[in-house]
Amino acid sequence: MAKVHTRAKRRLKVGTHRGSGKINGPKKKGAKTFKTEKDAQKYASENGIVSYELKSVKKEKKFQIIEKG
Protein backbone atom coordinates (compact mmCIF):
# COMPACT_ATOMS: atom_id res chain seq x y z
CA MET A 1 0.00 0.00 0.00
CA ALA A 2 1.26 3.47 -0.86
CA LYS A 3 2.39 5.76 1.91
CA VAL A 4 -0.09 8.49 2.81
CA HIS A 5 1.75 11.75 3.23
CA THR A 6 1.29 14.36 5.93
CA ARG A 7 -0.70 16.76 3.76
CA ALA A 8 -3.34 14.10 3.07
CA LYS A 9 -3.46 13.09 6.73
CA ARG A 10 -3.95 16.73 7.80
CA ARG A 11 -6.84 16.99 5.35
CA LEU A 12 -8.45 13.92 6.96
CA LYS A 13 -7.66 15.20 10.47
CA VAL A 14 -5.56 12.16 11.36
CA GLY A 15 -2.37 12.26 13.42
CA THR A 16 0.77 12.06 11.30
CA HIS A 17 2.20 9.22 13.40
CA ARG A 18 -0.68 6.78 12.98
CA GLY A 19 -2.84 5.09 10.39
CA SER A 20 -6.58 5.45 10.17
CA GLY A 21 -9.64 3.46 9.14
CA LYS A 22 -10.33 6.14 6.54
CA ILE A 23 -6.93 5.60 4.95
CA ASN A 24 -5.97 1.99 5.56
CA GLY A 25 -9.46 0.48 5.70
CA PRO A 26 -11.37 -0.77 8.73
CA LYS A 27 -9.60 -2.98 11.26
CA LYS A 28 -10.32 -6.67 10.85
CA LYS A 29 -12.08 -8.30 13.79
CA GLY A 30 -10.79 -11.56 15.19
CA ALA A 31 -12.79 -14.73 15.71
CA LYS A 32 -15.36 -14.84 18.51
CA THR A 33 -14.09 -16.72 21.56
CA PHE A 34 -15.79 -18.01 24.71
CA LYS A 35 -14.54 -18.61 28.25
CA THR A 36 -16.24 -21.99 28.64
CA GLU A 37 -17.36 -24.79 26.35
CA LYS A 38 -20.87 -24.41 27.72
CA ASP A 39 -21.01 -20.75 26.61
CA ALA A 40 -19.80 -21.70 23.13
CA GLN A 41 -22.43 -24.44 22.80
CA LYS A 42 -25.15 -22.05 24.00
CA TYR A 43 -24.11 -19.44 21.41
CA ALA A 44 -24.11 -22.07 18.65
CA SER A 45 -27.62 -23.26 19.52
CA GLU A 46 -28.98 -19.70 19.73
CA ASN A 47 -27.53 -18.78 16.33
CA GLY A 48 -28.54 -21.96 14.49
CA ILE A 49 -25.07 -23.41 14.06
CA VAL A 50 -25.64 -27.15 13.76
CA SER A 51 -22.37 -28.77 12.72
CA TYR A 52 -19.40 -27.24 14.47
CA GLU A 53 -16.21 -28.10 16.28
CA LEU A 54 -14.76 -26.39 19.34
CA LYS A 55 -11.11 -25.37 19.13
CA SER A 56 -9.17 -24.47 22.27
CA VAL A 57 -7.21 -21.23 21.96
CA LYS A 58 -5.20 -18.96 24.27
CA LYS A 59 -3.39 -21.84 26.02
CA GLU A 60 -6.67 -23.73 26.44
CA LYS A 61 -8.31 -20.89 28.39
CA LYS A 62 -10.79 -19.94 25.65
CA PHE A 63 -12.78 -21.75 22.99
CA GLN A 64 -13.61 -20.88 19.41
CA ILE A 65 -16.40 -22.29 17.22
CA ILE A 66 -15.31 -23.68 13.86
CA GLU A 67 -18.18 -24.47 11.49
CA LYS A 68 -17.98 -27.68 9.51
CA GLY A 69 -18.93 -27.23 5.88
VMD Tcl script that builds the backbone (N, CA, C; Angstrom):
set m [mol new atoms 207]
animate dup $m
set s [atomselect $m all]
$s set {name element resname resid chain x y z} {
  {N N MET 1 A 0.835 -1.175 0.000}
  {CA C MET 1 A 0.000 0.000 0.000}
  {C C MET 1 A 0.884 1.244 0.000}
  {N N ALA 2 A 0.484 2.238 -0.744}
  {CA C ALA 2 A 1.255 3.467 -0.864}
  {C C ALA 2 A 1.214 4.261 0.441}
  {N N LYS 3 A 2.310 4.942 0.718}
  {CA C LYS 3 A 2.392 5.757 1.914}
  {C C LYS 3 A 1.493 6.979 1.759}
  {N N VAL 4 A 0.753 7.299 2.818}
  {CA C VAL 4 A -0.090 8.492 2.806}
  {C C VAL 4 A 0.704 9.609 3.463}
  {N N HIS 5 A 0.894 10.684 2.759}
  {CA C HIS 5 A 1.747 11.754 3.232}
  {C C HIS 5 A 1.018 12.697 4.176}
  {N N THR 6 A 1.788 13.496 4.872}
  {CA C THR 6 A 1.293 14.361 5.930}
  {C C THR 6 A 0.179 15.281 5.453}
  {N N ARG 7 A 0.310 15.836 4.268}
  {CA C ARG 7 A -0.701 16.755 3.760}
  {C C ARG 7 A -2.073 16.080 3.689}
  {N N ALA 8 A -2.085 14.844 3.185}
  {CA C ALA 8 A -3.339 14.096 3.071}
  {C C ALA 8 A -3.895 13.755 4.451}
  {N N LYS 9 A -3.017 13.418 5.382}
  {CA C LYS 9 A -3.462 13.092 6.733}
  {C C LYS 9 A -4.033 14.325 7.429}
  {N N ARG 10 A -3.424 15.485 7.206}
  {CA C ARG 10 A -3.954 16.729 7.798}
  {C C ARG 10 A -5.350 17.020 7.260}
  {N N ARG 11 A -5.542 16.771 5.977}
  {CA C ARG 11 A -6.844 16.989 5.352}
  {C C ARG 11 A -7.916 16.094 5.990}
  {N N LEU 12 A -7.521 14.865 6.341}
  {CA C LEU 12 A -8.446 13.915 6.960}
  {C C LEU 12 A -8.505 14.032 8.482}
  {N N LYS 13 A -7.730 14.967 9.028}
  {CA C LYS 13 A -7.665 15.200 10.475}
  {C C LYS 13 A -7.235 13.950 11.225}
  {N N VAL 14 A -6.136 13.346 10.746}
  {CA C VAL 14 A -5.556 12.157 11.357}
  {C C VAL 14 A -4.151 12.522 11.802}
  {N N GLY 15 A -3.724 12.010 12.952}
  {CA C GLY 15 A -2.368 12.262 13.418}
  {C C GLY 15 A -1.348 11.740 12.424}
  {N N THR 16 A -0.231 12.434 12.302}
  {CA C THR 16 A 0.767 12.059 11.303}
  {C C THR 16 A 1.501 10.779 11.677}
  {N N HIS 17 A 1.455 10.387 12.941}
  {CA C HIS 17 A 2.200 9.220 13.396}
  {C C HIS 17 A 1.373 7.936 13.377}
  {N N ARG 18 A 0.140 7.990 12.952}
  {CA C ARG 18 A -0.684 6.783 12.985}
  {C C ARG 18 A -1.528 6.613 11.733}
  {N N GLY 19 A -1.967 5.385 11.517}
  {CA C GLY 19 A -2.840 5.093 10.393}
  {C C GLY 19 A -4.276 5.434 10.768}
  {N N SER 20 A -5.187 5.160 9.892}
  {CA C SER 20 A -6.584 5.453 10.174}
  {C C SER 20 A -7.468 4.518 9.380}
  {N N GLY 21 A -8.680 4.273 9.864}
  {CA C GLY 21 A -9.643 3.455 9.137}
  {C C GLY 21 A -10.024 4.093 7.818}
  {N N LYS 22 A -9.987 5.438 7.770}
  {CA C LYS 22 A -10.328 6.143 6.536}
  {C C LYS 22 A -9.262 5.918 5.462}
  {N N ILE 23 A -8.035 5.731 5.894}
  {CA C ILE 23 A -6.935 5.601 4.951}
  {C C ILE 23 A -6.610 4.132 4.663}
  {N N ASN 24 A -6.416 3.362 5.713}
  {CA C ASN 24 A -5.967 1.991 5.557}
  {C C ASN 24 A -7.105 0.971 5.529}
  {N N GLY 25 A -8.333 1.403 5.658}
  {CA C GLY 25 A -9.460 0.484 5.698}
  {C C GLY 25 A -9.786 0.116 7.134}
  {N N PRO 26 A -10.973 -0.448 7.360}
  {CA C PRO 26 A -11.367 -0.775 8.732}
  {C C PRO 26 A -10.535 -1.931 9.294}
  {N N LYS 27 A -10.378 -1.940 10.601}
  {CA C LYS 27 A -9.596 -2.977 11.261}
  {C C LYS 27 A -10.378 -4.288 11.242}
  {N N LYS 28 A -9.685 -5.370 10.939}
  {CA C LYS 28 A -10.317 -6.674 10.851}
  {C C LYS 28 A -10.565 -7.228 12.255}
  {N N LYS 29 A -11.766 -7.721 12.491}
  {CA C LYS 29 A -12.082 -8.297 13.793}
  {C C LYS 29 A -11.639 -9.746 13.841}
  {N N GLY 30 A -11.211 -10.179 15.004}
  {CA C GLY 30 A -10.789 -11.563 15.191}
  {C C GLY 30 A -11.992 -12.482 15.396}
  {N N ALA 31 A -11.733 -13.749 15.510}
  {CA C ALA 31 A -12.787 -14.733 15.710}
  {C C ALA 31 A -13.391 -14.583 17.103}
  {N N LYS 32 A -14.675 -14.913 17.230}
  {CA C LYS 32 A -15.355 -14.835 18.511}
  {C C LYS 32 A -14.898 -15.997 19.387}
  {N N THR 33 A -14.544 -15.687 20.636}
  {CA C THR 33 A -14.092 -16.718 21.559}
  {C C THR 33 A -14.969 -16.711 22.802}
  {N N PHE 34 A -14.953 -17.827 23.531}
  {CA C PHE 34 A -15.792 -18.007 24.712}
  {C C PHE 34 A -14.945 -18.547 25.851}
  {N N LYS 35 A -15.314 -18.183 27.087}
  {CA C LYS 35 A -14.535 -18.612 28.246}
  {C C LYS 35 A -14.767 -20.075 28.588}
  {N N THR 36 A -15.954 -20.591 28.329}
  {CA C THR 36 A -16.240 -21.988 28.639}
  {C C THR 36 A -16.845 -22.686 27.425}
  {N N GLU 37 A -16.753 -24.011 27.433}
  {CA C GLU 37 A -17.355 -24.792 26.354}
  {C C GLU 37 A -18.868 -24.642 26.376}
  {N N LYS 38 A -19.419 -24.542 27.559}
  {CA C LYS 38 A -20.870 -24.407 27.719}
  {C C LYS 38 A -21.378 -23.120 27.048}
  {N N ASP 39 A -20.641 -22.030 27.239}
  {CA C ASP 39 A -21.010 -20.755 26.612}
  {C C ASP 39 A -20.957 -20.852 25.088}
  {N N ALA 40 A -19.957 -21.534 24.578}
  {CA C ALA 40 A -19.805 -21.695 23.128}
  {C C ALA 40 A -20.957 -22.521 22.563}
  {N N GLN 41 A -21.324 -23.592 23.253}
  {CA C GLN 41 A -22.430 -24.436 22.803}
  {C C GLN 41 A -23.749 -23.677 22.853}
  {N N LYS 42 A -23.934 -22.858 23.876}
  {CA C LYS 42 A -25.149 -22.052 24.003}
  {C C LYS 42 A -25.252 -21.054 22.848}
  {N N TYR 43 A -24.141 -20.396 22.514}
  {CA C TYR 43 A -24.111 -19.442 21.407}
  {C C TYR 43 A -24.437 -20.132 20.086}
  {N N ALA 44 A -23.877 -21.323 19.886}
  {CA C ALA 44 A -24.112 -22.071 18.652}
  {C C ALA 44 A -25.584 -22.446 18.513}
  {N N SER 45 A -26.201 -22.876 19.596}
  {CA C SER 45 A -27.616 -23.261 19.520}
  {C C SER 45 A -28.517 -22.049 19.299}
  {N N GLU 46 A -28.178 -20.912 19.901}
  {CA C GLU 46 A -28.981 -19.696 19.733}
  {C C GLU 46 A -28.887 -19.144 18.313}
  {N N ASN 47 A -27.739 -19.334 17.659}
  {CA C ASN 47 A -27.527 -18.781 16.329}
  {C C ASN 47 A -27.693 -19.796 15.207}
  {N N GLY 48 A -28.222 -20.966 15.514}
  {CA C GLY 48 A -28.539 -21.958 14.488}
  {C C GLY 48 A -27.337 -22.629 13.853}
  {N N ILE 49 A -26.249 -22.711 14.575}
  {CA C ILE 49 A -25.067 -23.405 14.056}
  {C C ILE 49 A -25.194 -24.874 14.461}
  {N N VAL 50 A -25.368 -25.738 13.473}
  {CA C VAL 50 A -25.638 -27.146 13.765}
  {C C VAL 50 A -24.362 -27.979 13.815}
  {N N SER 51 A -23.598 -27.969 12.732}
  {CA C SER 51 A -22.371 -28.772 12.722}
  {C C SER 51 A -21.172 -27.861 12.967}
  {N N TYR 52 A -20.545 -28.050 14.097}
  {CA C TYR 52 A -19.398 -27.236 14.471}
  {C C TYR 52 A -18.432 -28.049 15.317}
  {N N GLU 53 A -17.258 -27.476 15.481}
  {CA C GLU 53 A -16.212 -28.104 16.280}
  {C C GLU 53 A -15.649 -27.023 17.185}
  {N N LEU 54 A -15.344 -27.360 18.426}
  {CA C LEU 54 A -14.756 -26.390 19.338}
  {C C LEU 54 A -13.240 -26.531 19.321}
  {N N LYS 55 A -12.565 -25.403 19.166}
  {CA C LYS 55 A -11.114 -25.375 19.135}
  {C C LYS 55 A -10.646 -24.614 20.369}
  {N N SER 56 A -9.688 -25.175 21.102}
  {CA C SER 56 A -9.172 -24.472 22.273}
  {C C SER 56 A -8.074 -23.506 21.838}
  {N N VAL 57 A -8.177 -22.275 22.300}
  {CA C VAL 57 A -7.208 -21.233 21.955}
  {C C VAL 57 A -6.732 -20.553 23.241}
  {N N LYS 58 A -5.751 -19.700 23.127}
  {CA C LYS 58 A -5.197 -18.958 24.274}
  {C C LYS 58 A -4.756 -19.899 25.395}
  {N N LYS 59 A -3.915 -20.864 25.052}
  {CA C LYS 59 A -3.387 -21.835 26.024}
  {C C LYS 59 A -4.513 -22.570 26.748}
  {N N GLU 60 A -5.525 -22.957 25.967}
  {CA C GLU 60 A -6.674 -23.730 26.440}
  {C C GLU 60 A -7.492 -23.002 27.500}
  {N N LYS 61 A -7.502 -21.665 27.459}
  {CA C LYS 61 A -8.313 -20.888 28.388}
  {C C LYS 61 A -9.576 -20.365 27.719}
  {N N LYS 62 A -9.613 -20.397 26.390}
  {CA C LYS 62 A -10.793 -19.942 25.652}
  {C C LYS 62 A -11.110 -20.932 24.550}
  {N N PHE 63 A -12.331 -20.836 24.033}
  {CA C PHE 63 A -12.778 -21.754 22.991}
  {C C PHE 63 A -13.349 -20.978 21.818}
  {N N GLN 64 A -13.143 -21.515 20.642}
  {CA C GLN 64 A -13.608 -20.878 19.407}
  {C C GLN 64 A -14.436 -21.896 18.626}
  {N N ILE 65 A -15.533 -21.426 18.029}
  {CA C ILE 65 A -16.404 -22.292 17.222}
  {C C ILE 65 A -15.892 -22.310 15.783}
  {N N ILE 66 A -15.702 -23.509 15.253}
  {CA C ILE 66 A -15.313 -23.676 13.856}
  {C C ILE 66 A -16.429 -24.456 13.170}
  {N N GLU 67 A -17.079 -23.809 12.204}
  {CA C GLU 67 A -18.183 -24.472 11.490}
  {C C GLU 67 A -17.643 -25.505 10.520}
  {N N LYS 68 A -18.331 -26.634 10.465}
  {CA C LYS 68 A -17.976 -27.684 9.508}
  {C C LYS 68 A -18.844 -27.501 8.281}
  {N N GLY 69 A -18.226 -27.498 7.120}
  {CA C GLY 69 A -18.932 -27.234 5.879}
  {C C GLY 69 A -19.544 -28.446 5.343}
}
mol reanalyze $m
mol bondsrecalc $m
mol representation Tube
mol addrep $m
